[in-house]
């Protein structure tokens, strides 16, 4: 029954786990003899600087205060960004077969709207298409079947896109590397193989490995330290998120690592910005989708305030959500708290759980909104880190 539910979740999921993309799962499919992509062709990129593409989307936000009063926050893309952002998107492909094609679909557009486009106010954004392992392949793994997906093919595309970017676009600029879920899994491999201890490490402002278990020992992934303060360059931010009231169950795929002697890392960007340790509670600057996640969350978003209709694509709720990094048993995760006040007209709950058949899949936590929860904090942190990088 658990496998059936997991399979249904993956069938619905638009932002899904990269954890099924393990070495074992990938080994079940032979490496395809597929020609490398030419990343000199603009059609192989979801987002590139200076063009109208998937990242040129409306990020206007309705700010809802605790008393129910609202205001509108406009979005302005940077016109002369001093640094770059290189982003690898999570598992979203609904293409048939084990690996996706290179055609940009609505699913890829939707995910960069949620996870990347807002960074366009800070940096030049680069997001390559890649032949990722599809939802269909991950569904097979979750059902206990061999994976038809080829993880080596997916990673090869990411690596090739990164190498093309370095050779043709970087030109000595600082760069922030970002990934979520399967994209974060790709990013960990990229950091290990192409950046850590290599000349490219000099260009790394920071790395954001989100919604993925980053194995750390002595506060480091390889030689890359976890970020411990806001004005720190060359470090790594990582977390997986769960409700404080619903910590990861024993069967959770998030928050623990199989690497012996290593734990999953957790860095809380909001805490760093507040001058706190990641284990201390800090209020989050979230940007939540006003549309919700449809079939994935199993329900539309709840009203953000009494009698309020939101027409902007995003909503921000100052003071409503806080979080801290927690280590309990084998798990390390970002514990998310909703600071509800039944006496005020604003919402007392947020959506973001994976819901299948009316039931919450607790082992997924708040994976759907890992990035949304700290989008404002991540944007502020990347600016602080870029200034630290420029000054070192």
C-alpha positions in Angstrom: 0.0 0.0 0.0 2.8 2.4 0.8 4.3 1.8 -2.6 1.0 2.5 -4.3 0.6 5.8 -2.4 4.2 6.8 -3.3 3.6 6.0 -6.9 0.4 8.1 -6.9 2.3 11.0 -5.3 4.9 10.9 -8.0 2.3 10.8 -10.7 0.8 14.0 -9.3 4.0 15.7 -8.3 5.3 18.7 -10.1 8.2 19.4 -7.8 9.4 16.0 -6.6 12.2 14.2 -4.8 15.6 13.6 -6.3 16.2 10.9 -3.7 15.0 8.1 -6.0 17.8 9.1 -8.3 20.4 7.1 -6.4 23.4 5.3 -7.6 21.6 2.0 -7.3 18.6 3.2 -9.2 20.6 4.7 -12.0 22.7 1.6 -12.3 19.6 -0.3 -13.3 19.5 1.5 -16.6 22.4 1.3 -19.1 24.2 4.5 -20.0 22.6 5.6 -23.2 24.8 6.4 -26.2 23.1 9.7 -26.8 25.0 12.6 -28.4 25.9 15.4 -26.1 23.8 18.6 -26.2 25.2 21.7 -27.7 24.7 24.4 -25.1 25.8 27.0 -27.5 22.3 26.7 -28.9 19.9 29.0 -27.0 17.0 26.6 -27.3 18.8 24.3 -24.8 18.4 26.9 -22.1 15.3 27.6 -20.0 16.7 30.9 -19.0 19.5 33.1 -20.3 20.3 36.7 -19.6 18.9 39.4 -21.9 16.0 37.5 -23.4 12.3 37.0 -22.9 12.0 33.5 -21.7 10.8 31.3 -18.8 12.4 33.6 -16.3 10.7 36.8 -17.7 7.5 36.2 -15.7 5.5 38.3 -13.3 6.7 38.1 -9.7 4.4 40.7 -8.3 3.4 40.0 -4.6 0.6 40.8 -2.3 1.8 41.5 1.2 -0.7 40.5 3.8 -0.1 41.9 7.3 -1.4 40.2 10.5 -4.3 42.8 10.7 -5.4 41.8 7.2 -4.1 45.0 5.5 -2.5 44.5 2.2 -0.1 46.2 -0.1 1.5 45.3 -3.4 5.2 44.7 -4.0 6.4 45.2 -7.5 9.3 43.2 -9.0 12.1 44.8 -10.9 14.7 42.7 -12.7 18.3 43.8 -12.4 19.7 45.7 -15.4 23.4 45.4 -14.7 23.9 42.5 -12.3 27.4 42.0 -11.0 27.2 38.2 -10.5 25.5 35.2 -12.0 23.1 32.4 -10.8 23.4 28.9 -12.3 20.3 26.9 -11.5 19.3 23.2 -11.9 15.6 22.5 -11.7 13.9 19.6 -9.8 12.0 16.6 -11.3 9.1 18.1 -13.2 9.1 16.3 -16.5 6.0 14.5 -17.5 7.6 13.2 -20.7 7.2 9.4 -21.3 10.2 7.2 -20.8 13.1 7.3 -18.4 14.7 10.6 -19.4 13.1 13.8 -20.6 13.5 15.4 -24.0 15.0 18.9 -24.5 11.7 20.6 -25.3 10.6 23.3 -22.8 7.2 22.4 -21.4 4.8 24.1 -19.0 6.2 22.1 -16.1 9.7 23.5 -16.6 8.3 27.1 -17.0 6.2 26.7 -13.8 9.2 25.6 -11.7 11.4 28.5 -12.7 8.6 30.9 -12.0 8.5 29.5 -8.5 12.1 28.9 -7.7 14.4 31.1 -9.9 12.8 34.1 -11.6 12.9 36.2 -8.5 16.7 35.9 -8.3 16.7 37.9 -11.6 16.5 41.1 -9.4 20.0 40.1 -8.1 21.9 38.2 -10.7 22.1 37.1 -14.3 20.2 33.8 -14.4 21.3 30.7 -16.3 19.1 27.6 -16.3 20.0 24.8 -18.7 17.5 22.2 -19.9 18.8 18.7 -19.2 17.6 15.2 -19.9 16.5 14.6 -16.4 15.1 11.4 -14.9 11.4 11.8 -15.4 8.4 11.4 -13.1 7.6 8.2 -14.8 11.1 6.8 -14.0 10.9 7.9 -10.4 7.4 6.4 -10.1 8.8 3.1 -11.2 11.5 3.2 -8.5 8.9 4.1 -5.8 6.9 1.1 -6.9 9.9 -1.1 -6.4 10.6 -1.6 -10.1 13.8 -1.1 -12.0 14.4 2.5 -13.1 14.2 3.2 -16.8 16.0 6.5 -16.1 19.6 7.2 -16.9 21.1 9.4 -14.2 24.4 9.5 -15.9 22.8 11.1 -19.0 21.1 13.7 -16.8 24.3 14.6 -15.0 26.3 14.7 -18.2 24.0 17.4 -19.5 24.3 19.4 -16.4 28.1 19.1 -16.4 28.3 20.1 -20.1 26.1 23.1 -19.5 28.3 24.2 -16.6 31.4 23.8 -18.7 29.9 25.8 -21.5 28.9 28.5 -19.1 32.4 28.7 -17.7 34.0 28.8 -21.1 31.6 31.3 -22.7 29.7 33.4 -20.2 31.5 33.5 -16.8 34.5 35.7 -17.7 35.7 35.8 -14.1 32.4 36.6 -12.6 31.2 35.3 -9.2 28.4 32.7 -9.5 25.9 31.2 -7.1 25.0 27.6 -7.9 21.4 26.5 -7.1 19.4 23.3 -7.2 16.4 21.7 -5.7 15.5 18.0 -5.3 16.9 16.1 -8.4 18.5 19.4 -9.4 20.2 19.5 -6.0 21.4 15.9 -6.5 23.0 17.0 -9.7 24.5 20.0 -8.0 26.1 17.9 -5.3 27.8 15.8 -8.0 28.8 18.9 -9.9 30.4 20.4 -6.8 32.3 17.2 -6.1 33.5 16.6 -9.7 33.9 20.0 -11.2 34.3 22.6 -8.5 35.6 21.4 -5.1 39.4 21.7 -5.3 39.3 22.9 -8.9 39.9 26.4 -10.4 36.2 27.0 -10.7 35.9 27.0 -6.9 37.4 30.5 -7.0 34.3 31.7 -8.9 31.8 30.2 -6.4 30.0 32.8 -4.3 28.0 30.1 -2.7 26.0 26.9 -3.4 22.3 26.4 -2.5 21.5 22.7 -2.3 17.8 22.7 -1.3 15.4 19.9 -0.7 18.2 17.3 -0.7 20.3 15.5 1.9 23.8 17.0 1.8 26.2 14.6 3.6 28.5 16.6 5.8 31.3 15.8 8.2 32.9 18.4 10.5 30.6 21.0 9.0 31.8 20.5 5.5 30.8 18.9 2.2 34.2 17.9 0.9 36.2 21.1 1.5 33.2 23.3 1.1 32.0 24.5 4.5 28.4 25.0 5.5 27.5 28.7 5.8 27.5 29.9 9.4 27.1 33.7 8.9 25.5 35.9 6.3 28.7 37.7 5.2 30.5 34.5 4.2 31.5 33.5 0.6 32.5 30.1 -0.7 30.1 28.2 1.5 27.0 26.0 1.1 23.4 26.4 2.2 21.3 23.3 2.5 18.1 22.1 4.2 15.0 20.0 3.9 11.8 21.3 5.5 9.2 19.7 7.7 6.4 21.1 9.8 7.5 21.5 13.5 4.4 19.6 14.4 5.1 16.8 12.0 8.8 15.8 12.1 10.2 13.2 9.6 8.9 9.7 10.3 11.2 6.8 10.3 10.6 6.0 6.7 11.3 9.6 5.5 13.4 10.0 2.4 14.5 13.5 3.6 16.7 14.6 6.5 19.2 11.7 6.8 22.0 10.3 4.8 23.3 6.8 4.2 26.9 8.0 4.3 28.4 6.4 7.4 29.7 9.0 9.8 27.9 11.9 8.1 24.7 13.7 8.8 22.5 15.7 6.5 23.4 19.3 6.7 21.0 22.1 7.7 21.5 25.8 7.3 18.8 28.3 8.0 19.2 31.4 5.8 16.8 33.5 7.9 18.8 32.8 11.0 22.1 33.8 9.4 20.5 37.1 8.2 19.4 37.8 11.8 22.9 37.1 13.2 21.8 33.8 14.8 22.9 30.2 14.7 20.9 28.0 12.3 19.5 26.2 15.3 17.8 29.3 16.7 14.3 30.2 15.5 14.1 33.0 12.9 11.1 34.5 11.1 11.1 33.5 7.4 10.6 35.9 4.4 8.4 33.5 2.3 7.0 34.0 -1.1 4.1 31.6 -1.4 2.3 30.8 -4.6 -1.2 32.3 -4.6 -2.3 29.4 -6.9 -1.1 26.5 -4.8 0.1 23.3 -6.3 -3.1 21.8 -7.6 -3.3 18.0 -7.5 0.0 17.7 -5.7 -1.2 19.5 -2.5 -4.6 17.9 -2.9 -6.3 21.2 -2.2 -6.3 24.8 -3.3 -4.5 27.3 -1.1 -6.4 28.4 1.9 -7.6 32.1 2.1 -4.7 34.3 3.1 -7.0 36.6 5.1 -10.7 36.9 5.7 -12.6 38.1 2.7 -9.4 38.6 0.7 -9.0 37.9 -3.0 -5.5 37.8 -4.3 -4.8 38.6 -7.9 -1.0 38.6 -7.9 1.0 35.4 -8.5 2.7 35.5 -5.1 1.8 36.2 -1.5 4.0 37.3 1.5 2.9 37.0 5.1 5.3 38.9 7.3 5.8 37.2 10.7 3.6 34.2 10.1 6.3 31.6 9.5 9.4 30.8 11.4 11.9 28.0 11.4 15.0 26.5 13.0 17.4 23.6 12.2 16.8 20.6 14.4 18.7 17.3 14.9 16.7 14.4 16.3 17.9 10.8 16.1 19.1 10.2 12.5 17.4 13.3 11.1 18.5 16.8 10.6 15.9 19.2 9.1 14.4 22.6 9.0 11.5 22.6 11.5 8.9 25.1 10.2 6.4 26.7 12.6 3.2 28.7 11.7 2.8 31.5 14.2 -1.0 31.4 14.1 -3.1 33.9 15.9 -6.8 33.0 15.7 -7.7 36.5 16.9 -6.4 38.2 13.7 -8.0 38.0 10.3 -4.9 36.6 8.6 -4.5 32.9 7.7 -3.5 30.6 10.5 -2.2 27.8 8.2 -0.2 27.3 5.0 -0.5 24.7 2.3 2.5 22.8 1.0 2.1 19.1 2.1 1.9 16.3 -0.5 -1.7 15.0 -0.2 -2.8 11.7 -1.8 -6.3 10.3 -1.5 -7.0 12.9 1.2 -4.1 11.9 3.3 -0.8 13.8 3.9 2.3 11.9 3.0 4.3 12.9 6.1 7.6 11.5 4.8 7.7 14.2 2.2 7.5 17.0 4.7 7.1 20.5 3.0 9.2 19.5 0.0 6.9 21.3 -2.4 7.7 24.6 -0.8 11.3 24.2 0.3 12.4 27.1 -1.8 9.2 29.3 -1.5 9.6 29.2 2.3 12.9 31.1 2.3 12.8 32.8 -1.1 13.1 36.3 0.4 15.8 35.2 2.8 17.7 33.4 0.0 17.6 36.6 -2.2 18.8 38.7 0.7 21.5 36.2 1.6 22.9 35.9 -1.9 23.4 39.7 -2.0 25.3 39.6 1.3 27.4 36.7 0.1 28.1 38.4 -3.2 29.4 41.5 -1.4 31.6 39.3 0.8 32.9 37.6 -2.3 33.7 40.9 -4.0 35.5 42.2 -0.9 37.8 39.2 -0.3 
